[in-house]
Amino acid sequence: MIEYGRNSVGEGARIFEPVTIGFPSRERFGLKDFAGTVVGKNAVLRSGTIIYCDVEIGDDFSSGHNVMIRERTKIGDRVAVGTSTVIEGDCVIGSSVSLQSMVYIPTNTVLGDRVFIGPNAVLTNDRYPPHGTPPLQGPVVRDGASIGAGAVILPGVAVGEGALVAAGAVVTRDVPARMMAIGAPARIVDLPERMRE
């Protein structure tokens, strides 16, 4: 394992090389003594995982291959991050979250507990790219919400508690709790009966 800064990995971790933890953010370049990565117990870090400095991860975390988690991100317990997923900096991710392969989570995104995000889903934080005009505002995905494969969520959109975003949807406005967004641009409809539980 390649380490930068001061790191802590809990007992029971399984690490498949090469893995890098504590990678310095731009403001940490050239420094030797800085807060690195904290990972809780029983982690599985697969080869190619890179976790930046100032990241805190709870227990029972697992990463797929070639995952990148940027600086100042906080992640709860029992989180699975799929292969080639990118989590940019300054994100907050709850517990019991599942991010499938090739998900993109931009800076300043908040994911609640029990969130599921399907493969190739893209969350965005810049309403007028490529200008990056502040503030960059990622989506907020509330507890128990699910986002289907290949969906796109625009900056600042809130996906309500228990809501569903259908595969391939392009979500341009908030999705109320326990409702479904479907289509491009997405329209809001009732959740199918079988999904209301």
C-alpha positions in Angstrom: 0.0 0.0 0.0 1.3 3.5 -0.9 0.6 6.0 1.9 0.8 9.7 2.1 0.2 11.7 5.4 -1.1 10.1 8.6 -3.5 7.2 7.9 -5.5 4.7 9.9 -7.0 1.5 8.5 -9.1 -0.6 11.0 -8.5 -4.2 11.8 -9.7 -6.9 9.5 -9.0 -5.0 6.3 -8.2 -6.8 3.1 -6.1 -4.8 0.7 -5.3 -5.9 -2.9 -2.3 -4.0 -4.2 -1.8 -1.5 -5.6 -3.8 0.7 -3.3 -3.0 4.4 -2.4 -4.4 6.2 0.6 -3.9 9.7 1.9 -3.0 11.0 -1.6 -2.4 14.8 -1.2 -4.9 17.3 -2.4 -3.4 20.3 -4.2 -3.0 22.4 -1.0 -1.1 19.5 0.6 1.5 19.0 -2.2 5.0 19.0 -0.8 3.9 18.5 2.8 4.9 15.4 4.8 2.7 15.6 7.9 -1.0 16.0 7.2 -4.2 14.2 7.9 -4.5 11.3 5.5 -7.2 8.7 5.2 -9.2 7.0 8.0 -10.9 3.7 7.1 -12.9 1.7 9.7 -12.9 -2.1 10.3 -13.3 -4.9 7.8 -12.6 -2.8 4.7 -12.0 -4.4 1.3 -9.9 -2.2 -0.9 -9.4 -3.7 -4.4 -6.5 -2.9 -6.7 -6.4 0.5 -8.2 -8.2 2.2 -5.4 -7.0 5.7 -4.7 -8.3 7.6 -1.6 -7.2 11.2 -1.0 -6.3 12.9 2.2 -8.9 14.2 4.7 -11.3 11.3 3.9 -13.1 9.5 6.7 -14.7 6.1 5.9 -16.7 3.9 8.4 -16.7 0.2 8.9 -17.4 -2.6 6.4 -16.5 -0.5 3.3 -15.7 -2.1 0.0 -14.3 -0.6 -3.2 -14.2 -2.2 -6.7 -11.2 -1.9 -8.9 -9.9 1.6 -9.9 -12.1 3.6 -7.6 -11.1 7.2 -6.8 -12.3 9.1 -3.7 -11.2 12.7 -3.5 -10.4 14.9 -0.4 -12.6 16.0 2.4 -15.2 13.2 1.8 -17.1 11.5 4.7 -18.5 8.1 4.2 -20.6 6.1 6.6 -20.7 2.3 7.4 -21.5 -0.6 5.0 -20.9 1.4 1.8 -20.0 -0.4 -1.4 -18.4 1.6 -4.2 -18.3 -0.1 -7.6 -15.5 -0.5 -10.1 -14.3 2.7 -11.8 -16.5 5.0 -9.7 -15.3 8.5 -9.0 -16.3 10.5 -5.9 -15.0 14.0 -6.1 -14.1 16.0 -3.0 -16.3 17.6 -0.3 -19.0 14.9 -0.5 -21.0 13.4 2.3 -22.3 9.8 1.9 -24.4 8.0 4.5 -24.5 4.4 5.6 -25.7 1.3 3.7 -25.1 3.0 0.4 -24.5 1.1 -2.9 -22.8 2.8 -5.8 -22.5 0.5 -8.8 -19.8 0.5 -11.4 -18.8 3.7 -13.2 -20.9 6.1 -11.1 -19.8 9.8 -11.1 -20.4 11.8 -7.9 -19.3 15.4 -8.2 -18.0 17.8 -5.6 -20.5 19.1 -3.0 -22.9 16.1 -3.3 -24.9 14.7 -0.3 -26.2 11.1 -0.3 -28.3 9.9 2.6 -28.5 6.4 4.1 -29.6 3.4 2.1 -29.2 5.1 -1.3 -28.7 3.0 -4.4 -27.1 4.4 -7.5 -27.0 2.2 -10.6 -24.2 1.7 -13.1 -23.1 4.6 -15.3 -25.3 7.2 -13.4 -23.9 10.7 -13.6 -24.6 13.4 -11.0 -23.5 16.9 -11.9 -22.7 20.1 -10.0 -22.0 22.8 -12.7 -25.1 24.3 -14.3 -23.1 26.2 -16.9 -20.1 24.2 -17.8 -17.2 24.6 -18.4 -17.2 27.8 -16.5 -17.4 26.3 -13.0 -19.0 29.5 -11.8 -19.3 29.2 -8.0 -21.0 27.8 -6.2 -20.7 24.3 -7.5 -23.8 22.5 -6.1 -24.1 18.8 -6.4 -27.4 17.0 -5.9 -28.9 15.9 -2.6 -30.2 12.3 -2.6 -32.3 11.6 0.5 -32.5 8.4 2.6 -33.7 5.3 0.7 -33.8 6.8 -2.7 -32.7 4.8 -5.8 -31.2 6.1 -9.1 -31.3 3.7 -12.1 -28.6 2.9 -14.6 -27.4 5.7 -16.9 -29.5 8.4 -15.2 -28.3 12.0 -15.2 -29.1 14.3 -12.2 -28.5 18.0 -12.7 -26.9 20.4 -10.2 -28.7 21.2 -7.0 -31.5 18.8 -7.7 -33.0 17.0 -4.6 -34.2 13.4 -4.9 -36.6 12.9 -2.0 -36.7 10.1 0.6 -37.7 6.8 -0.9 -37.9 8.3 -4.4 -36.9 6.4 -7.6 -35.2 7.8 -10.7 -35.7 5.5 -13.6 -32.9 4.2 -15.8 -31.8 6.8 -18.4 -33.8 9.6 -16.9 -32.5 13.2 -17.1 -33.6 14.9 -13.9 -33.8 18.7 -14.2 -35.9 19.4 -11.1 -36.6 18.1 -7.6 -38.1 14.6 -7.2 -40.6 14.5 -4.3 -40.4 11.8 -1.7 -41.8 8.4 -2.7 -42.4 9.5 -6.3 -40.7 8.4 -9.6 -38.8 10.5 -12.2 -38.9 8.9 -15.7 -37.9 10.1 -19.1 -35.7 12.8 -20.6 -36.4 15.4 -19.4 -37.9 13.5 -16.5 -41.5 13.9 -15.6 -42.8 13.0 -12.1 -45.2 10.1 -11.7 -46.4 7.8 -8.9 -44.2 5.0 -7.8 -45.3 1.6 -9.2 -47.4 -0.3 -6.6 -44.8 -3.0 -6.1 -42.1 -0.4 -5.2 -44.1 1.4 -2.6 -42.8 -0.9 0.2 
